Each structure stands twice: as structure tokens, then as C-alpha cells.
Amino acid sequence: MNKKEKYDVTFHFGVRTVSDLELYLTALFLTLAVKLVVRFSKLDYKTVWLLIDDYCQRFQVISVNKLFVEVPELLQMRVDADIDTAIQEYKDVVDWESVEIDDPTFFDELEGETALGGSLGFTYEFVTDEESTDEQR
């Protein structure tokens, strides 16, 4: 009576797979929920989607996280929000000063080697060093 028992075990290295049906149902439910929230509140679509994304990332809702990775528009919103957050955190850590750029100088030569005239373009002084003297330049 030696029966070999076969055990069917699948291991996904700690990540639960999300079926296509579950992904479609999640997308359908969230789309309807977002439309209802936008309709009855003063929030816009992007804000509602980002709130859902933030909540689901914090509480590791796998089906919603996979939805955000699979849909290009949602992924772009997530990336833009992460970049904006990183920039704001950087500004909070570093003494941030706004940079003022001088206007470029336009030049054109009416006389030149072509029938249209000479050269045409913009020039710009990229480095302004007000403290240096003429000898240092």
C-alpha cells in the first residue's frame, strides 16, 4: 500500500499573484468609485486616483498596486507624484533659492553672404560674476 502522494505546491516568493479577472474587477470598481467621488465632491480625477494610490501603497493592496503598474496613465501619475514629493523633500532639507536668469541678447546681421543676410541668433551670458575684476576674467 505504498501510494505516492503528489503535492501540488506553487510558491511565488512572497508575492501573491493577481488574476486577470481580479484585476479587471478592481479596475471596474475603482473607476466607478472615482467617478462617484468626483461627481459628488470638489476633487478632480487626478487627486482621487493619487489618494487611492497612496492608501493602497501604505496598506499593500496588491491588486490595486498591480493596476497602477499595468495602466500607463496611472503609472505616470504615480511617477509624477513621487518626483514632486522628492523635489519638495529636497527643498525642505536644502536652503532653496530661486534662480533668476537674465534675458538673452538677440543679434542679426542685415548684410551677409546670403540673399537673406548674415547670421541671426541669440547670445547669452551664462555665468555672471559680479565680484570678479577685469584681470580675473
C-alpha positions in Angstrom: 0.0 0.0 0.0 2.7 2.4 -0.8 1.0 5.2 -2.5 3.0 8.2 -3.6 1.1 11.3 -2.8 1.6 14.2 -5.1 1.5 17.6 -3.5 0.9 20.5 -5.9 2.6 23.5 -4.3 3.2 26.7 -6.0 5.5 29.3 -4.5 5.6 32.9 -5.7 8.4 34.2 -3.5 6.2 36.1 -1.1 4.1 37.9 -3.7 0.5 36.8 -4.3 -0.3 36.7 -7.9 -3.3 38.7 -9.2 -5.6 37.0 -11.7 -6.8 38.9 -14.8 -10.4 38.7 -13.5 -9.4 40.2 -10.2 -7.5 43.0 -12.0 -10.5 43.8 -14.3 -12.9 43.8 -11.4 -10.6 46.1 -9.4 -10.3 48.4 -12.3 -14.1 48.5 -12.9 -14.8 49.1 -9.2 -12.2 51.8 -8.8 -13.3 53.6 -12.0 -16.9 53.7 -10.8 -15.8 54.8 -7.3 -13.6 57.6 -8.7 -16.4 58.9 -10.9 -18.8 58.9 -8.0 -16.4 60.7 -5.7 -15.5 63.3 -8.4 -19.2 63.9 -9.2 -20.2 64.5 -5.6 -17.1 66.3 -4.3 -15.0 69.1 -5.4 -11.9 66.9 -6.1 -10.5 66.2 -9.5 -9.8 62.8 -11.0 -6.0 63.0 -10.5 -6.3 63.9 -6.8 -8.8 61.0 -6.2 -6.6 58.5 -8.0 -3.5 59.7 -6.1 -5.3 59.3 -2.8 -6.3 55.8 -3.7 -2.7 55.0 -4.8 -1.2 56.4 -1.6 -3.6 54.4 0.6 -3.1 51.2 -1.3 0.7 51.6 -1.2 0.7 52.1 2.5 -1.5 49.1 3.2 -0.1 47.0 0.4 -3.2 46.3 -1.5 -1.7 44.0 -4.2 -4.5 44.2 -6.8 -4.6 48.0 -6.8 -0.8 48.3 -6.9 -0.7 45.9 -9.9 -3.4 48.0 -11.6 -1.3 51.2 -11.1 1.7 49.4 -12.6 -0.2 47.9 -15.6 -2.1 51.1 -16.7 0.3 53.6 -18.2 -1.7 56.7 -17.2 -1.9 55.6 -13.6 1.7 54.7 -13.6 2.6 58.1 -15.0 0.5 59.8 -12.3 2.3 57.8 -9.6 5.8 58.6 -11.0 5.0 62.3 -11.3 3.7 62.4 -7.7 6.8 60.6 -6.4 9.1 63.0 -8.3 7.1 66.0 -7.0 7.3 64.7 -3.4 11.1 64.0 -3.7 11.6 67.6 -5.0 9.6 69.0 -2.2 11.5 67.0 0.4 14.8 68.1 -1.1 13.7 71.8 -0.9 12.8 71.3 2.7 16.3 69.9 3.5 18.3 72.3 1.5 18.2 76.1 1.6 16.4 76.6 -1.6 16.9 79.8 -3.6 15.1 80.7 -6.7 17.4 81.3 -9.6 16.9 84.4 -11.8 18.1 84.2 -15.4 18.9 87.2 -17.4 17.2 87.7 -20.8 19.2 86.6 -23.8 20.6 89.1 -26.3 19.2 88.9 -29.9 21.5 89.6 -32.8 21.1 89.7 -36.6 23.3 91.0 -39.4 21.4 92.6 -42.2 24.4 92.3 -44.6 25.9 89.0 -45.3 27.0 86.3 -47.7 23.4 85.1 -48.5 20.4 86.8 -50.0 18.7 86.7 -46.6 21.5 88.5 -44.9 24.1 87.4 -42.3 23.9 85.5 -39.1 20.9 85.5 -36.8 20.6 84.2 -33.3 20.6 84.7 -29.5 23.6 85.1 -27.2 23.5 84.6 -23.5 25.9 85.3 -20.7 25.7 82.0 -18.7 28.0 83.0 -15.8 27.7 86.3 -14.2 30.4 87.0 -11.6 29.8 90.5 -10.2 32.6 90.3 -7.7 35.5 89.5 -10.1 37.6 92.2 -11.6 38.6 92.5 -15.3 42.1 91.0 -14.6 40.4 87.8 -13.3 38.3 87.4 -16.3 
